[in-house]
Amino acid sequence: MAGTAREDQMEHSAIVVGGGIAGLASAIALTQQGWRTTVVEQAPELAEIGAGFAMTRNAVAAFRGLGFDDDDVARLGHETWAAGTWDLHGRPILKIGDEPKARRATTVLGVHRARVHAALLDRARSEGVELVTGTRVTTVEPGETGGARAAVVDGERRWEADLLVGADGARSAVRSALFPAHVPVYSGYSSWRAIAPGPVDEPGLRQYWGPHASRRGPASRRVLPARRPGPVRVRAGRHGG
């Protein structure tokens, strides 16, 4: 007798390479749809480094789609809105009005990466995602449709699955193995992010364009409140090479 769609789906398995925000989110989504999911991560323990970023309304909706509620969202960070863009001398280039309608349309959530990662990690564990650390992927086998399954190999260890998800960052071992001709190229721009305590004295999220903005794209600094309670200033800069 044929099983139900849910029972058939439970037979599928997935391997996610990379235990960061993207990898854990992918693993949670797959597991919630009935996939047996394993995350393999190179680091000896699952943790997130870095500073802050802004979650747009779409990103918050995606976070909720993984089963998080209003309280979970509120614990992530501080809600703010886009106030516009200024030049390097502090003169407004595009100033967004501080009206309720404009605020609703441009609302973002300032968060620390570690806080988002911790929430996803707790949810992945509660959903039964298998988490394997200390795994350096040396070989990737893409598999064949209707044939051999995809596989990743770390020395003598091997994992096979119906689906392989590469979420292992800019220097992706999965991409390098499957698409060796596609090599990341430095664009000439670098980004720095930092967390520093201080009063949130700027109205909303401001973006500042630097001296190379008109010639080579925006060189910018963003000031974003990212923690509640207790304000934190998050700055992210991009500078032309």
C-alpha positions as CSV (number, residue, x, y, z in Angstrom):
1,M,0.0,0.0,0.0
2,A,1.4,3.4,-1.0
3,G,2.3,5.7,1.9
4,T,1.0,9.2,2.5
5,A,2.8,12.2,0.9
6,R,4.2,13.0,4.4
7,E,5.5,9.4,4.8
8,D,7.0,9.4,1.3
9,Q,8.7,12.7,2.1
10,M,10.2,11.4,5.3
11,E,12.3,9.1,3.1
12,H,14.2,12.0,1.6
13,S,17.5,13.1,3.2
14,A,19.6,16.3,2.8
15,I,23.1,17.3,3.6
16,V,23.8,21.0,4.3
17,V,27.4,22.0,4.2
18,G,27.9,25.0,6.5
19,G,26.4,25.7,9.9
20,G,26.0,29.4,9.7
21,I,22.8,31.4,9.4
22,A,22.0,30.3,5.8
23,G,22.9,26.7,6.5
24,L,20.8,26.4,9.7
25,A,17.8,28.2,8.1
26,S,17.9,25.8,5.2
27,A,18.2,22.8,7.5
28,I,15.2,23.9,9.6
29,A,13.0,24.5,6.5
30,L,13.9,21.1,5.1
31,T,13.3,19.3,8.4
32,Q,9.9,21.0,8.8
33,Q,8.9,19.6,5.4
34,G,9.8,16.1,6.5
35,W,13.4,15.8,5.3
36,R,16.0,14.0,7.4
37,T,18.7,16.7,7.5
38,T,22.3,16.7,8.5
39,V,24.5,19.8,8.8
40,V,28.2,19.4,8.5
41,E,30.4,22.3,9.7
42,Q,34.1,22.8,9.5
43,A,34.5,24.7,12.8
44,P,34.9,22.6,16.0
45,E,31.7,24.2,17.4
46,L,28.7,25.9,16.0
47,A,28.9,29.6,16.7
48,E,28.6,32.9,14.8
49,I,31.1,35.7,14.5
50,G,30.7,39.1,13.0
51,A,28.7,42.2,13.9
52,G,25.2,43.3,13.0
53,F,23.0,43.6,10.0
54,A,19.5,44.8,9.1
55,M,16.7,42.4,8.6
56,T,14.2,43.8,6.1
57,R,10.5,43.0,6.3
58,N,11.0,40.1,3.9
59,A,13.8,38.7,6.1
60,V,11.6,38.9,9.2
61,A,8.8,37.2,7.3
62,A,11.2,34.4,6.4
63,F,12.3,34.1,10.0
64,R,8.7,33.8,11.1
65,G,8.2,31.2,8.4
66,L,10.6,28.9,10.2
67,G,8.2,28.8,13.2
68,F,9.3,31.8,15.2
69,D,6.7,34.1,16.8
70,D,6.4,37.7,17.8
71,D,8.3,37.3,21.0
72,D,11.2,35.5,19.2
73,V,11.4,38.4,16.7
74,A,11.3,41.0,19.5
75,R,14.3,39.3,21.2
76,L,16.4,39.6,18.1
77,G,17.1,43.3,18.2
78,H,15.9,46.8,17.8
79,E,13.3,47.9,15.2
80,T,14.2,51.0,13.3
81,W,13.5,52.5,9.8
82,A,15.4,53.9,6.8
83,A,16.0,57.6,7.2
84,G,17.8,58.1,3.9
85,T,21.3,58.7,2.4
86,W,23.8,61.4,3.3
87,D,27.1,62.3,1.7
88,L,30.5,62.3,3.4
89,H,30.0,65.8,4.6
90,G,26.7,65.0,6.3
91,R,24.5,66.6,3.7
92,P,21.3,64.7,2.8
93,I,21.2,63.1,-0.7
94,L,17.9,61.4,-0.2
95,K,16.0,62.1,3.0
96,I,13.0,59.9,3.8
97,G,10.3,61.7,5.8
98,D,9.7,60.7,9.4
99,E,6.0,60.0,8.9
100,P,4.2,56.8,10.2
101,K,3.5,55.6,6.6
102,A,7.1,56.0,5.6
103,R,8.3,54.3,8.8
104,R,6.1,51.3,8.1
105,A,7.3,51.0,4.5
106,T,11.0,51.1,5.4
107,T,11.0,49.3,8.7
108,V,14.1,47.1,9.4
109,L,15.2,45.1,12.4
110,G,18.7,45.8,13.6
111,V,20.2,42.5,14.9
112,H,23.5,41.0,16.0
113,R,24.5,38.0,13.9
114,A,25.3,35.9,17.0
115,R,21.7,36.4,18.3
116,V,20.1,35.3,15.0
117,H,22.4,32.3,14.8
118,A,21.7,31.2,18.4
119,A,18.0,31.3,17.8
120,L,18.3,29.2,14.6
121,L,20.7,26.8,16.3
122,D,18.2,26.2,19.2
123,R,15.4,25.6,16.7
124,A,17.5,23.3,14.6
125,R,18.3,21.1,17.6
126,S,14.6,21.1,18.7
127,E,13.6,20.0,15.2
128,G,16.0,17.1,15.3
129,V,18.5,18.3,12.7
130,E,21.8,16.3,13.0
131,L,24.7,18.6,13.6
132,V,28.2,17.4,12.8
133,T,31.2,19.7,13.6
134,G,34.9,19.5,12.8
135,T,34.1,18.4,9.3
136,R,36.4,19.6,6.5
137,V,34.8,18.7,3.2
138,T,37.4,17.4,0.8
139,T,35.3,15.8,-1.9
140,V,31.8,16.6,-3.3
141,E,29.9,14.2,-5.5
142,P,26.8,15.8,-7.1
143,G,24.9,12.6,-7.7
144,E,22.7,11.8,-10.7
145,T,19.0,12.2,-11.3
146,G,17.4,8.8,-10.6
147,G,20.8,7.3,-9.8
148,A,23.6,7.8,-7.4
149,R,23.0,10.1,-4.5
150,A,24.9,13.2,-3.7
151,A,27.8,12.8,-1.2
152,V,30.3,14.8,0.7
153,V,33.5,13.3,2.0
154,D,35.9,14.3,4.9
155,G,38.8,11.9,4.9
156,E,37.3,8.5,5.8
157,R,33.9,9.9,6.7
158,R,31.2,10.0,4.0
159,W,27.7,11.3,4.0
160,E,25.2,10.6,1.2
161,A,21.8,12.3,0.6
162,D,19.1,13.0,-2.0
163,L,19.9,16.7,-1.8
164,L,23.1,18.6,-1.2
165,V,23.0,22.3,-0.1
166,G,26.1,24.4,-0.2
167,A,26.0,27.1,2.5
168,D,29.6,27.3,3.3
169,G,30.4,30.9,2.5
170,A,32.5,32.9,0.1
171,R,35.2,30.3,-0.1
172,S,32.7,27.5,-0.6
173,A,34.1,24.0,-0.9
174,V,30.9,22.9,-2.6
175,R,31.1,25.5,-5.3
176,S,34.8,24.9,-5.9
177,A,34.2,21.2,-6.3
178,L,31.1,21.5,-8.6
179,F,32.1,24.6,-10.5
180,P,35.9,24.9,-10.5
181,A,35.9,27.4,-13.3
182,H,33.9,29.9,-11.2
183,V,36.4,31.6,-9.0
184,P,35.4,34.6,-6.8
185,V,37.1,37.8,-7.9
186,Y,37.9,40.7,-5.5
187,S,35.8,43.7,-6.5
188,G,38.1,46.2,-5.0
189,Y,35.8,47.0,-2.1
190,S,36.1,45.8,1.5
191,S,33.7,45.9,4.4
192,W,34.3,46.4,8.1
193,R,31.7,45.9,10.8
194,A,31.9,46.6,14.5
195,I,29.7,46.7,17.6
196,A,30.3,49.6,20.0
197,P,28.2,50.6,23.0
198,G,26.7,54.1,22.9
199,P,23.6,56.2,22.7
200,V,21.3,55.8,19.7
201,D,21.4,59.5,18.8
202,E,20.5,59.3,15.1
203,P,16.9,59.1,13.9
204,G,16.5,55.9,12.0
205,L,19.0,54.0,9.8
206,R,21.2,56.4,7.9
207,Q,23.6,55.5,5.0
208,Y,26.6,57.7,4.3
209,W,28.2,57.7,0.9
210,G,31.9,58.2,0.7
211,P,34.1,60.0,-1.9
212,H,34.0,57.2,-4.5
213,A,30.2,56.8,-4.5
214,S,29.6,58.5,-7.8
215,R,32.6,56.9,-9.6
216,R,32.7,53.3,-8.4
217,G,29.6,52.7,-6.4
218,P,28.6,53.6,-2.8
219,A,31.3,53.7,-0.2
220,S,29.2,53.9,2.8
221,R,28.8,53.8,6.6
222,R,25.6,52.7,8.2
223,V,24.6,53.5,11.7
224,L,22.0,51.0,13.0
225,P,20.6,50.4,16.5
226,A,20.9,46.6,17.1
227,R,20.1,45.7,20.6
228,R,17.1,46.2,23.0
229,P,17.2,47.0,25.8
230,G,20.4,49.0,25.9
231,P,21.4,50.7,22.7
232,V,24.3,49.6,20.6
233,R,25.7,51.3,17.5
234,V,26.6,49.2,14.5
235,R,28.8,50.7,11.8
236,A,29.5,49.2,8.5
237,G,31.8,50.8,6.0
238,R,32.7,50.2,2.4
239,H,35.8,51.9,0.9
240,G,37.0,51.9,-2.6
241,G,40.4,50.3,-3.3
